[in-house]
Amino acid sequence: MSNPSGIFIDNNESIYIADYSNHRIVEWKYNANSGQIILGGNEQGNKINQLSHPIDVLIDKQNKFFIIADRHNRRIVQWPCDNNINGQIIIENIDCYGITMDNNGYLYVSDTEKHEVRRWKIGDNNGIIVAGGNGRGNNLNQLNEPTFIFI
């Protein structure tokens, strides 16, 4: 791997790693000697089957999708867990970094350029600001390039 960044652990059976500089998502199964590429790995690019510096990954367990913060393509993408050929963009034009999901299926995305965290319902066009959004700063209503987030 080259600059592994965000990770997601699935029921202690697999670890999914955003392999940032190799433009792919790698899965390592419990007790495995090596990982396998499950998404990306088709050179850096902006086609739906390509990634450009993925920074974070999670699994939407309810809907069985991988969700990836595709940092340099400025988008959030999802792929069904059972195949890697039917991906789709679910959020565009966002300087995404960290992603997480709550128990109600809301997706939270940190935006390093807008200095905010937004909550999205999958399928909605606009997220709701839940933290920051008042410019870069250190006041209690501001953030400064938020990165990884967790619920």
DSSP file with accessible surface (Angstrom, degrees, kcal/mol):
  #  RESIDUE AA STRUCTURE BP1 BP2  ACC     N-H-->O    O-->H-N    N-H-->O    O-->H-N    TCO  KAPPA ALPHA  PHI   PSI    X-CA   Y-CA   Z-CA
    1    1 A M              0   0  101      0, 0.0     2,-0.4     0, 0.0    18,-0.0   0.000 360.0 360.0 360.0 159.5    0.0    0.0    0.0
    2    2 A S        -     0   0   47      1,-0.1    19,-2.3     0, 0.0    20,-0.5  -0.953 360.0 -17.6-133.2 110.4    1.0    3.6   -0.5
    3    3 A N  S    S-     0   0   99     -2,-0.4    17,-1.0    17,-0.2    -1,-0.1   0.952  76.3-158.5  60.3  55.2   -0.3    6.1    2.1
    4    4 A P  E     +A   19   0A  77      0, 0.0    15,-0.2     0, 0.0    -1,-0.1  -0.391  22.4 163.8 -60.4 139.2   -3.1    4.0    3.6
    5    5 A S  E     +     0   0A  33     13,-2.6    51,-0.1     1,-0.4    50,-0.1   0.318  41.1  32.5-124.6-104.1   -5.6    6.3    5.2
    6    6 A G  E     -     0   0A   4     49,-1.9    12,-2.9    11,-0.1    -1,-0.4  -0.240  62.0-167.4 -66.7 145.0   -9.2    5.6    6.3
    7    7 A I  E     -A   17   0A  96     10,-0.2     2,-0.4    -3,-0.1    10,-0.2  -0.938  11.8-165.0-129.8 156.0  -10.2    2.2    7.5
    8    8 A F  E     -A   16   0A  47      8,-2.0     8,-3.0    -2,-0.3     2,-0.5  -0.990  10.3-151.6-138.9 130.6  -13.4    0.4    8.2
    9    9 A I  E     -A   15   0A  80     -2,-0.4     2,-0.8     6,-0.2     6,-0.2  -0.917   9.1-153.9-106.7 124.9  -13.7   -2.8   10.2
   10   10 A D  E >>  -A   14   0A  28      4,-2.7     3,-2.9    -2,-0.5     4,-1.1  -0.859  68.1 -44.4-104.6 103.7  -16.7   -5.1    9.3
   11   11 A N  T 34 S-     0   0  102     -2,-0.8    -1,-0.2     1,-0.3    -2,-0.0   0.779 101.6 -72.5  48.3  32.2  -17.8   -7.3   12.2
   12   12 A N  T 34 S+     0   0  133      2,-0.2    -1,-0.3     1,-0.1     3,-0.1   0.690 122.8  97.5  59.1  19.0  -14.2   -8.1   13.0
   13   13 A E  T <4 S+     0   0  124     -3,-2.9    17,-3.0     1,-0.3     2,-0.3   0.737  87.5  14.0-102.4 -33.9  -14.0  -10.3    9.8
   14   14 A S  E  <  -AB  10  29A   7     -4,-1.1    -4,-2.7    15,-0.3     2,-0.5  -0.994  57.5-146.4-143.7 150.4  -12.4   -7.8    7.4
   15   15 A I  E     -AB   9  28A  67     13,-2.7    13,-2.8    -2,-0.3     2,-0.5  -0.976  15.6-156.7-115.2 129.6  -10.6   -4.5    7.4
   16   16 A Y  E     -AB   8  27A  16     -8,-3.0    -8,-2.0    -2,-0.5     2,-0.4  -0.925  12.0-167.0-107.9 130.2  -11.2   -2.2    4.4
   17   17 A I  E     -AB   7  26A  19      9,-2.8     9,-2.4    -2,-0.5     2,-0.9  -0.966  23.3-134.2-125.2 131.0   -8.5    0.3    3.7
   18   18 A A  E     - B   0  25A   0    -12,-2.9   -13,-2.6    -2,-0.4     2,-1.5  -0.742  20.5-155.4 -79.9 107.6   -8.5    3.4    1.5
   19   19 A D  E >>> -AB   4  24A   0      5,-2.5     5,-1.3    -2,-0.9     3,-0.9  -0.680  14.4-169.7 -88.9  83.5   -5.1    3.0   -0.3
   20   20 A Y  G >45S+     0   0   49     -2,-1.5     3,-0.9   -17,-1.0    33,-0.5   0.839  74.8  35.8 -49.4 -57.7   -4.8    6.7   -1.0
   21   21 A S  G 345S+     0   0   32    -19,-2.3    -1,-0.3     1,-0.2   -18,-0.1   0.625 116.5  53.7 -82.3 -10.8   -1.8    6.8   -3.5
   22   22 A N  G <45S-     0   0   62     -3,-0.9    -1,-0.2   -20,-0.5    19,-0.2   0.355 104.5-130.0 -98.6   0.0   -2.7    3.6   -5.2
   23   23 A H  T <<5 +     0   0   23     -3,-0.9    18,-2.1    -4,-0.6    28,-0.5   0.886  67.9  98.1  58.2  50.8   -6.2    4.8   -5.9
   24   24 A R  E   <S-BC  19  40A  57     -5,-1.3    -5,-2.5    16,-0.3     2,-0.5  -0.969  70.3-118.2-157.1 167.0   -8.0    1.7   -4.6
   25   25 A I  E     -BC  18  39A   0     14,-2.8    13,-2.7    -2,-0.3    14,-1.4  -0.970  31.4-161.1-113.5 129.6   -9.8    0.1   -1.7
   26   26 A V  E     -BC  17  37A   6     -9,-2.4    -9,-2.8    -2,-0.5     2,-0.5  -0.907   5.2-150.7-115.8 139.2   -8.2   -3.0   -0.3
   27   27 A E  E     -BC  16  36A  14      9,-2.9     9,-2.2    -2,-0.4     2,-0.5  -0.921   6.8-169.2-108.1 132.9   -9.8   -5.7    1.9
   28   28 A W  E     -B   15   0A  83    -13,-2.8   -13,-2.7    -2,-0.5     2,-0.2  -0.981  15.5-148.2-118.5 115.5   -7.8   -7.7    4.4
   29   29 A K  E >   -B   14   0A 111     -2,-0.5     3,-2.3     5,-0.4   -15,-0.3  -0.503  37.9 -79.9 -79.1 153.9   -9.7  -10.7    5.8
   30   30 A Y  T 3  S+     0   0  168    -17,-3.0    -1,-0.1     1,-0.3   -17,-0.0  -0.279 116.1   3.7 -54.3 129.5   -9.1  -11.8    9.4
   31   31 A N  T 3  S+     0   0  131      1,-0.2    -1,-0.3    -3,-0.1     2,-0.1   0.569  96.0 144.8  67.9  12.9   -5.9  -13.9    9.6
   32   32 A A    <   -     0   0   42     -3,-2.3    -1,-0.2     1,-0.1     3,-0.1  -0.477  49.8-143.9 -78.5 152.8   -5.1  -13.4    5.9
   33   33 A N  S    S+     0   0  164      1,-0.2     2,-0.3    -2,-0.1    -1,-0.1   0.581  82.2  13.0 -88.7 -15.6   -1.5  -13.1    4.8
   34   34 A S  S    S-     0   0   83     -5,-0.1    -5,-0.4    -7,-0.0    -1,-0.2  -0.981  74.6-117.7-153.5 164.6   -2.3  -10.5    2.1
   35   35 A G        -     0   0   27     -2,-0.3     2,-0.3    -7,-0.1    -7,-0.2  -0.394  19.4-138.1 -97.6 176.7   -5.1   -8.2    1.0
   36   36 A Q  E     -C   27   0A 101     -9,-2.2    -9,-2.9    -2,-0.1     2,-0.4  -0.993  20.9-112.8-136.9 145.7   -7.1   -8.0   -2.2
   37   37 A I  E     +C   26   0A  83     -2,-0.3   -11,-0.2   -11,-0.2     3,-0.1  -0.623  36.6 167.6 -75.1 127.2   -8.3   -5.1   -4.3
   38   38 A I  E     +     0   0A  25    -13,-2.7     2,-0.3    -2,-0.4   -12,-0.2   0.655  64.7  20.0-113.7 -23.4  -12.1   -4.7   -4.1
   39   39 A L  E    S-C   25   0A   3    -14,-1.4   -14,-2.8    46,-0.0    -1,-0.4  -0.997 113.8  -0.3-145.8 147.8  -12.6   -1.3   -5.7
   40   40 A G  E     +C   24   0A  11     -2,-0.3   -16,-0.3   -16,-0.2   -17,-0.1  -0.497  56.9 134.0  74.6-148.0  -10.6    1.0   -7.9
   41   41 A G        +     0   0   36    -18,-2.1   -17,-0.1   -19,-0.2    -1,-0.1   0.639  44.4 112.1  75.8  12.3   -7.1   -0.3   -8.9
   42   42 A N  S    S-     0   0   78      1,-0.4    -1,-0.1   -19,-0.4   -19,-0.1  -0.243  93.3 -84.9-108.1  40.6   -7.9    0.8  -12.5
   43   43 A E        -     0   0  159    -21,-0.2     8,-0.5     7,-0.1    -1,-0.4   0.265  65.5 -57.2  68.3 159.3   -5.3    3.6  -12.5
   44   44 A Q  S    S+     0   0   98      6,-0.1     2,-0.3    -3,-0.1     8,-0.2  -0.457  84.4 113.7 -67.8 135.1   -6.0    7.1  -11.2
   45   45 A G        -     0   0   17      6,-1.2    28,-0.1    -2,-0.1    -3,-0.1  -0.988  68.2-105.3 179.2-176.8   -9.0    8.7  -13.0
   46   46 A N  S    S+     0   0  115     -2,-0.3     2,-0.1     5,-0.1     6,-0.1   0.248  71.4 116.0-119.0  12.3  -12.5   10.1  -12.8
   47   47 A K  S >  S-     0   0  138      1,-0.1     3,-2.2     4,-0.1    -2,-0.1  -0.390  83.3-103.6 -70.6 164.0  -14.4    7.4  -14.6
   48   48 A I  T 3  S+     0   0   68      1,-0.3    -1,-0.1    39,-0.1    40,-0.1   0.806 123.3  50.6 -65.2 -24.0  -17.0    5.6  -12.4
   49   49 A N  T 3  S+     0   0   72     38,-0.1     2,-0.3    -7,-0.1    -1,-0.3   0.298 105.3  74.2 -95.3  12.8  -14.6    2.5  -12.1
   50   50 A Q    <   -     0   0   24     -3,-2.2     2,-0.3    -9,-0.1    -6,-0.1  -0.894  61.3-158.2-124.0 155.0  -11.7    4.7  -11.1
   51   51 A L        -     0   0    0     -8,-0.5    -6,-1.2   -28,-0.5     2,-0.4  -0.885   7.5-152.8-124.5 158.4  -10.7    6.5   -8.0
   52   52 A S  S    S-     0   0    7     -2,-0.3    20,-2.1    -8,-0.2    21,-0.6  -0.863  78.7 -30.0-135.3  96.8   -8.3    9.5   -7.4
   53   53 A H  S    S-     0   0   28    -33,-0.5    18,-0.9    -2,-0.4    19,-0.3   0.968  71.7-153.8  61.0  62.4   -6.8    9.4   -3.9
   54   54 A P  E     -D   70   0B   0      0, 0.0    16,-0.2     0, 0.0   -30,-0.2  -0.468  14.7-177.5 -63.2 133.2   -9.6    7.8   -1.9
   55   55 A I  E     +     0   0B   7     14,-2.5   -49,-1.9     1,-0.3     2,-0.3   0.675  57.7  16.2-109.9 -23.8   -9.3    9.0    1.6
   56   56 A D  E     -D   69   0B  12     13,-0.8    13,-2.2   -51,-0.1     2,-0.3  -0.991  57.1-169.3-152.2 156.9  -12.0    7.2    3.6
   57   57 A V  E     +D   68   0B   2     -2,-0.3     2,-0.3    11,-0.2    11,-0.2  -0.991   8.8 166.1-147.1 146.9  -14.3    4.1    3.3
   58   58 A L  E     -D   67   0B   6      9,-2.0     9,-2.7    -2,-0.3     2,-0.5  -0.957  30.0-120.5-150.7 169.8  -17.3    2.7    5.1
   59   59 A I  E     -D   66   0B  15     -2,-0.3     2,-1.2     7,-0.2     7,-0.2  -0.978  11.8-144.3-116.9 125.5  -20.0    0.1    4.5
   60   60 A D  E  >> -D   65   0B   3      5,-3.2     4,-1.5    -2,-0.5     5,-1.4  -0.790  22.2-171.2 -81.0  96.2  -23.6    1.0    4.6
   61   61 A K  T  45S+     0   0  102     -2,-1.2    -1,-0.2     1,-0.2     5,-0.0   0.842  76.8  55.6 -66.4 -32.6  -24.7   -2.3    6.3
   62   62 A Q  T  45S+     0   0  144      1,-0.2    -1,-0.2    -3,-0.1    -2,-0.1   0.931 122.5  25.5 -66.7 -44.7  -28.4   -1.7    5.9
   63   63 A N  T  45S-     0   0   82      2,-0.1    -1,-0.2    -3,-0.0    -2,-0.2   0.445 105.3-123.9-100.2  -2.7  -28.3   -1.2    2.1
   64   64 A K  T  <5 +     0   0  147     -4,-1.5    17,-2.5     1,-0.2    18,-0.4   0.942  60.4 138.6  59.4  56.6  -25.1   -3.2    1.5
   65   65 A F  E   < -DE  60  80B  52     -5,-1.4    -5,-3.2    15,-0.3     2,-0.4  -0.973  52.5-132.3-127.0 144.2  -23.0   -0.6   -0.2
   66   66 A F  E     -DE  59  79B  14     13,-3.4    13,-2.0    -2,-0.4     2,-0.4  -0.779  25.1-160.3 -82.5 138.8  -19.4    0.5    0.0
   67   67 A I  E     -DE  58  78B   0     -9,-2.7    -9,-2.0    -2,-0.4     2,-0.4  -0.992   9.4-171.5-124.4 129.9  -19.2    4.3    0.3
   68   68 A I  E     -DE  57  77B   0      9,-2.7     9,-2.2    -2,-0.4     2,-1.0  -0.969  26.7-137.7-128.0 134.5  -15.9    6.0   -0.5
   69   69 A A  E     -DE  56  76B   0    -13,-2.2   -14,-2.5    -2,-0.4     2,-1.3  -0.814  21.8-163.0 -85.7 103.7  -14.7    9.6   -0.1
   70   70 A D  E > > -DE  54  75B   0      5,-2.3     5,-1.5    -2,-1.0     3,-0.7  -0.701  10.8-171.0 -92.4  83.4  -13.0   10.0   -3.5
   71   71 A R  G > 5S+     0   0   47     -2,-1.3     3,-1.3   -18,-0.9    -1,-0.2   0.846  73.3  39.1 -53.5 -57.1  -10.9   13.0   -2.5
   72   72 A H  G 3 5S+     0   0   97    -20,-2.1    -1,-0.3   -19,-0.3   -19,-0.1   0.715 114.9  53.8 -77.1 -15.7   -9.3   14.3   -5.7
   73   73 A N  G < 5S-     0   0   37     -3,-0.7    20,-0.3   -21,-0.6    -1,-0.3   0.449 106.0-132.8 -87.9  -3.4  -12.4   13.7   -7.8
   74   74 A R  T < 5 +     0   0   88     -3,-1.3    20,-1.4    -4,-0.5    19,-0.8   0.908  65.7 106.6  54.3  51.9  -14.3   15.7   -5.2
   75   75 A R  E   < -EF  70  92B  14     -5,-1.5    -5,-2.3    17,-0.2     2,-0.5  -0.985  66.4-130.1-153.5 159.7  -17.1   13.2   -4.9
   76   76 A I  E     -EF  69  91B   0     15,-2.7    14,-2.9    -2,-0.3    15,-1.6  -0.972  33.8-172.6-110.7 128.3  -18.7   10.5   -2.7
   77   77 A V  E     -EF  68  89B   0     -9,-2.2    -9,-2.7    -2,-0.5     2,-0.3  -0.852   9.7-157.4-120.8 156.8  -19.3    7.2   -4.6
   78   78 A Q  E     -EF  67  88B   7     10,-2.5    10,-2.3    -2,-0.3   -11,-0.2  -0.980   6.0-173.7-133.7 147.9  -21.0    4.0   -3.6
   79   79 A W  E     -E   66   0B   4    -13,-2.0   -13,-3.4    -2,-0.3     8,-0.1  -0.996  35.5-104.6-134.7 140.7  -20.8    0.5   -4.9
   80   80 A P  E >   -E   65   0B  21      0, 0.0     3,-1.3     0, 0.0   -15,-0.3  -0.378  29.4-128.2 -59.2 141.3  -22.9   -2.6   -4.1
   81   81 A C  T 3  S+     0   0   49    -17,-2.5   -16,-0.1     1,-0.2   -17,-0.1   0.757 105.7  57.7 -64.5 -23.0  -21.0   -4.9   -1.8
   82   82 A D  T 3  S+     0   0  139    -18,-0.4     2,-0.3     1,-0.1    -1,-0.2   0.504 117.0  17.7 -91.1  -4.0  -21.6   -7.8   -4.1
   83   83 A N    <   -     0   0   47     -3,-1.3     3,-0.1     3,-0.0    -1,-0.1  -0.985  53.6-148.6-158.0 159.3  -20.1   -6.3   -7.2
   84   84 A N  S    S+     0   0   83     -2,-0.3   -44,-0.2     1,-0.1     3,-0.2   0.005  84.2  74.7-118.4  29.4  -17.7   -3.6   -8.2
   85   85 A I  S    S+     0   0  126      1,-0.1    -1,-0.1    -5,-0.1   -36,-0.0   0.517  83.7  61.3-116.1  -8.8  -19.1   -2.7  -11.6
   86   86 A N        +     0   0  102     -6,-0.1    -1,-0.1    -3,-0.1    -8,-0.0  -0.247  69.5 150.4-115.1  46.4  -22.3   -0.8  -10.8
   87   87 A G        -     0   0   15     -3,-0.2     2,-0.3    -8,-0.1    -8,-0.2  -0.293  21.3-171.4 -73.5 159.9  -20.9    2.2   -8.9
   88   88 A Q  E     -F   78   0B 103    -10,-2.3   -10,-2.5   -40,-0.1     2,-0.4  -0.993  27.7-111.7-150.6 153.3  -22.5    5.6   -8.8
   89   89 A I  E     +F   77   0B  63     -2,-0.3   -12,-0.2   -12,-0.2     3,-0.1  -0.722  30.6 174.5 -83.0 128.5  -21.8    9.1   -7.6
   90   90 A I  E    S+     0   0B  32    -14,-2.9     2,-0.3    -2,-0.4    33,-0.2   0.663  70.7  25.1-109.7 -22.4  -24.0   10.1   -4.7
   91   91 A I  E    S-F   76   0B  10    -15,-1.6   -15,-2.7     3,-0.1    -1,-0.4  -0.978  72.4-169.3-140.8 130.3  -22.5   13.5   -3.8
   92   92 A E  E     +F   75   0B 130     -2,-0.3   -17,-0.2   -17,-0.2   -18,-0.1  -0.753  58.9  24.9-115.3 164.1  -20.6   15.7   -6.2
   93   93 A N  S    S+     0   0  114    -19,-0.8     2,-0.4   -20,-0.3    -1,-0.2   0.913  82.5 132.2  53.5  53.1  -18.5   18.8   -5.9
   94   94 A I        -     0   0    7    -20,-1.4     2,-2.0    -3,-0.2    -1,-0.2  -1.000  61.0-135.2-135.5 134.9  -17.4   18.3   -2.3
   95   95 A D        -     0   0   33     -2,-0.4    17,-2.2   -21,-0.1    18,-0.3  -0.536  46.5-174.1 -84.8  68.4  -13.9   18.6   -0.8
   96   96 A C  E     +G  111   0C   0     -2,-2.0    15,-0.2    15,-0.2   -22,-0.1  -0.264  27.6 149.7 -71.5 151.4  -14.5   15.4    1.1
   97   97 A Y  E     +     0   0C  53     13,-1.3     2,-0.3     1,-0.5   -28,-0.2   0.282  61.6  30.4-139.8 -77.6  -12.2   13.9    3.7
   98   98 A G  E     -     0   0C   0     49,-0.7    12,-2.3    48,-0.2    -1,-0.5  -0.648  60.2-174.5 -95.4 147.5  -13.9   11.9    6.4
   99   99 A I  E     +G  109   0C   6     -2,-0.3     2,-0.3    50,-0.2    10,-0.2  -0.987   9.1 161.8-135.4 147.7  -17.1   10.0    6.2
  100  100 A T  E     -G  108   0C  19      8,-1.8     8,-3.1    -2,-0.3     2,-0.4  -0.963  22.2-141.3-154.6 165.7  -19.2    8.2    8.8
  101  101 A M  E     -G  107   0C  34     -2,-0.3     6,-0.2     6,-0.2    50,-0.2  -0.995  10.6-141.8-135.4 139.5  -22.8    6.9    9.1
  102  102 A D    >   -     0   0   25      4,-2.1     3,-1.8    -2,-0.4     6,-0.0  -0.366  38.1 -94.6 -92.1 177.8  -25.2    6.8   12.0
  103  103 A N  T 3  S+     0   0  166      1,-0.3    -1,-0.1     2,-0.1    -2,-0.0   0.630 122.3  59.9 -68.4 -14.2  -27.7    4.1   12.9
  104  104 A N  T 3  S-     0   0  113      2,-0.1    -1,-0.3     0, 0.0    -3,-0.0   0.359 120.1-104.5 -94.7   4.0  -30.4    5.9   11.0
  105  105 A G  S <  S+     0   0    7     -3,-1.8    17,-0.6     1,-0.3     2,-0.4   0.590  70.7 146.2  85.5  11.2  -28.6    5.7    7.7
  106  106 A Y  E     - H   0 121C  72     15,-0.1    -4,-2.1    13,-0.0     2,-0.4  -0.674  40.3-142.0 -81.8 136.1  -27.5    9.4    7.6
  107  107 A L  E     -GH 101 120C   0     13,-3.1    13,-3.5    -2,-0.4     2,-0.4  -0.826  10.3-157.7 -99.2 132.1  -24.1    9.9    6.0
  108  108 A Y  E     -GH 100 119C  35     -8,-3.1    -8,-1.8    -2,-0.4     2,-0.4  -0.942  10.7-174.7-112.3 132.6  -21.8   12.6    7.5
  109  109 A V  E     -GH  99 118C   0      9,-2.3     9,-2.4    -2,-0.4     2,-0.4  -0.994  17.4-142.0-131.6 128.4  -19.1   14.1    5.4
  110  110 A S  E     - H   0 117C   0    -12,-2.3   -13,-1.3    -2,-0.4     2,-0.5  -0.739  12.5-156.9 -88.1 138.3  -16.3   16.6    6.4
  111  111 A D  E  >> -GH  96 116C   3      5,-3.1     5,-1.6    -2,-0.4     4,-0.8  -0.963   5.3-166.0-117.9 112.5  -15.5   19.3    3.8
  112  112 A T  T  45S+     0   0    3    -17,-2.2    33,-0.3    -2,-0.5    -1,-0.1   0.717  86.7  47.4 -75.5 -22.2  -12.0   20.7    4.3
  113  113 A E  T  45S+     0   0  113    -18,-0.3    -1,-0.2     1,-0.1    23,-0.1   0.836 117.5  39.1 -87.3 -35.8  -12.6   23.7    2.0
  114  114 A K  T  45S-     0   0  109      2,-0.1    21,-0.5   -19,-0.1    19,-0.4   0.487 103.2-131.8 -89.7  -6.0  -15.9   24.9    3.4
  115  115 A H  T  <5 +     0   0   22     -4,-0.8    18,-2.0     1,-0.2    28,-0.5   0.929  66.7 108.0  57.0  52.0  -14.7   24.0    7.0
  116  116 A E  E   < -HI 111 132C   9     -5,-1.6    -5,-3.1    16,-0.3     2,-0.4  -0.956  63.9-132.9-150.7 165.4  -17.9   22.1    7.8
  117  117 A V  E     -HI 110 131C  14     14,-2.4    13,-2.9    -2,-0.3    14,-1.4  -0.997  26.8-164.2-122.0 130.3  -19.5   18.7    8.3
  118  118 A R  E     -HI 109 129C  56     -9,-2.4    -9,-2.3    -2,-0.4     2,-0.5  -0.896  13.1-140.3-115.1 150.0  -22.8   18.0    6.5
  119  119 A R  E     -HI 108 128C  75      9,-2.8     9,-2.6    -2,-0.4     2,-0.4  -0.908  23.7-171.2-107.0 131.4  -25.4   15.3    7.2
  120  120 A W  E     -H  107   0C  23    -13,-3.5   -13,-3.1    -2,-0.5     2,-0.5  -0.965  22.3-143.7-124.4 139.4  -26.9   13.7    4.1
  121  121 A K  E >   -H  106   0C  82     -2,-0.4     3,-2.8     5,-0.3   -15,-0.1  -0.887  46.4-101.9 -92.4 127.8  -29.7   11.2    3.6
  122  122 A I  T 3  S+     0   0   49    -17,-0.6     3,-0.1    -2,-0.5   -31,-0.1  -0.306 110.8  25.5 -54.0 128.2  -28.7    8.9    0.8
  123  123 A G  T 3  S+     0   0   67      1,-0.4    -1,-0.3   -33,-0.2     2,-0.2   0.130  94.3 118.5 101.4 -18.9  -30.5   10.1   -2.3
  124  124 A D    <   -     0   0   86     -3,-2.8    -1,-0.4     1,-0.1     3,-0.1  -0.502  57.6-145.8 -77.9 152.7  -30.9   13.7   -1.2
  125  125 A N  S    S+     0   0  145      1,-0.2     2,-0.4    -2,-0.2    -1,-0.1   0.725  80.6  44.8 -88.4 -26.2  -29.3   16.5   -3.2
  126  126 A N        -     0   0  132     -5,-0.1    -5,-0.3   -35,-0.0    -1,-0.2  -0.979  69.9-148.6-125.8 133.4  -28.5   18.8   -0.3
  127  127 A G        -     0   0    7     -2,-0.4     2,-0.5    -7,-0.1    -7,-0.2  -0.471  19.9-120.2 -89.5 166.4  -26.9   18.0    3.0
  128  128 A I  E     -I  119   0C  98     -9,-2.6    -9,-2.8    -2,-0.2     2,-0.3  -0.918  25.7-118.0-108.5 130.1  -27.6   19.9    6.2
  129  129 A I  E     +I  118   0C  69     -2,-0.5   -11,-0.2   -11,-0.2     3,-0.1  -0.522  36.9 169.0 -67.1 126.6  -24.7   21.6    8.0
  130  130 A V  E     +     0   0C  69    -13,-2.9     2,-0.3     1,-0.4   -12,-0.2   0.507  67.0  19.1-115.4 -12.4  -24.3   20.0   11.5
  131  131 A A  E    S-I  117   0C  39    -14,-1.4   -14,-2.4    10,-0.0    -1,-0.4  -0.959 115.5 -11.2-156.5 141.1  -20.9   21.5   12.5
  132  132 A G  E     +I  116   0C  16     -2,-0.3   -16,-0.3   -16,-0.2   -17,-0.1  -0.444  53.4 144.3  72.8-145.4  -18.9   24.5   11.3
  133  133 A G        +     0   0   27    -18,-2.0   -17,-0.1   -19,-0.4    -1,-0.1   0.540  51.1  99.0  85.3   7.6  -20.1   26.3    8.1
  134  134 A N  S    S-     0   0   89      1,-0.5   -19,-0.1   -19,-0.4     7,-0.1  -0.187  96.8 -86.8-117.5  38.6  -19.1   29.7    9.4
  135  135 A G        -     0   0   37    -21,-0.5     8,-0.7   -20,-0.1    -1,-0.5  -0.002  66.5 -45.8  78.8 169.6  -15.8   30.1    7.7
  136  136 A R  B    S+j  143   0D 137      6,-0.1     2,-0.3   -23,-0.1     8,-0.2  -0.533  86.2  99.7 -75.1 134.5  -12.4   28.9    8.9
  137  137 A G  S    S-     0   0   23      6,-1.1    -3,-0.0    -2,-0.2    -2,-0.0  -0.991  72.8 -98.3 172.5-174.2  -11.6   29.7   12.5
  138  138 A N  S    S+     0   0  150     -2,-0.3     2,-0.1     5,-0.0     6,-0.1   0.204  73.1 116.5-120.0  14.5  -11.3   28.6   16.1
  139  139 A N  S >  S-     0   0   98      1,-0.1     3,-2.1     4,-0.1    -2,-0.1  -0.381  82.5-102.9 -73.7 165.3  -14.6   29.9   17.5
  140  140 A L  T 3  S+     0   0  187      1,-0.3    -8,-0.2    -2,-0.1    -1,-0.1   0.683 123.3  50.0 -67.2 -15.2  -17.1   27.4   18.8
  141  141 A N  T 3  S+     0   0   87    -10,-0.1    -7,-0.4    -7,-0.1     2,-0.3   0.189 105.9  72.6-104.7  16.0  -19.2   27.8   15.6
  142  142 A Q    <   -     0   0   37     -3,-2.1     2,-0.3    -9,-0.1    -6,-0.1  -0.897  57.3-160.7-129.2 157.5  -16.2   27.3   13.3
  143  143 A L  B     -j  136   0D  50     -8,-0.7    -6,-1.1   -28,-0.5     2,-0.5  -0.880  15.1-139.0-127.8 164.5  -13.9   24.5   12.1
  144  144 A N  S    S-     0   0   95     -2,-0.3   -32,-0.1    -8,-0.2   -31,-0.1  -0.886  77.3 -40.5-129.4  96.1  -10.5   24.5   10.5
  145  145 A E  S    S-     0   0   84     -2,-0.5   -33,-0.2   -33,-0.3   -32,-0.1   0.947  75.4-148.0  50.7  64.7  -10.2   22.0    7.7
  146  146 A P        +     0   0   18      0, 0.0   -48,-0.2     0, 0.0   -30,-0.1  -0.315  23.6 173.4 -63.4 141.1  -12.1   19.1    9.4
  147  147 A T        +     0   0   63      1,-0.4   -49,-0.7   -50,-0.1   -37,-0.2   0.340  48.0  19.2-116.2-114.4  -10.8   15.7    8.5
  148  148 A F        -     0   0   95    -51,-0.1    -1,-0.4   -50,-0.1     2,-0.3  -0.354  65.1-172.5 -68.4 142.3  -11.8   12.3    9.9
  149  149 A I        -     0   0   43    -50,-0.2     2,-0.3   -41,-0.1   -50,-0.2  -0.894   5.9-167.0-132.2 160.3  -15.1   12.1   11.8
  150  150 A F              0   0  189     -2,-0.3   -50,-0.1   -50,-0.1   -52,-0.0  -0.997 360.0 360.0-150.6 142.6  -16.8    9.4   13.9
  151  151 A I              0   0   98     -2,-0.3   -50,-0.1   -50,-0.2    -2,-0.0  -0.987 360.0 360.0-117.8 360.0  -20.2    8.7   15.4
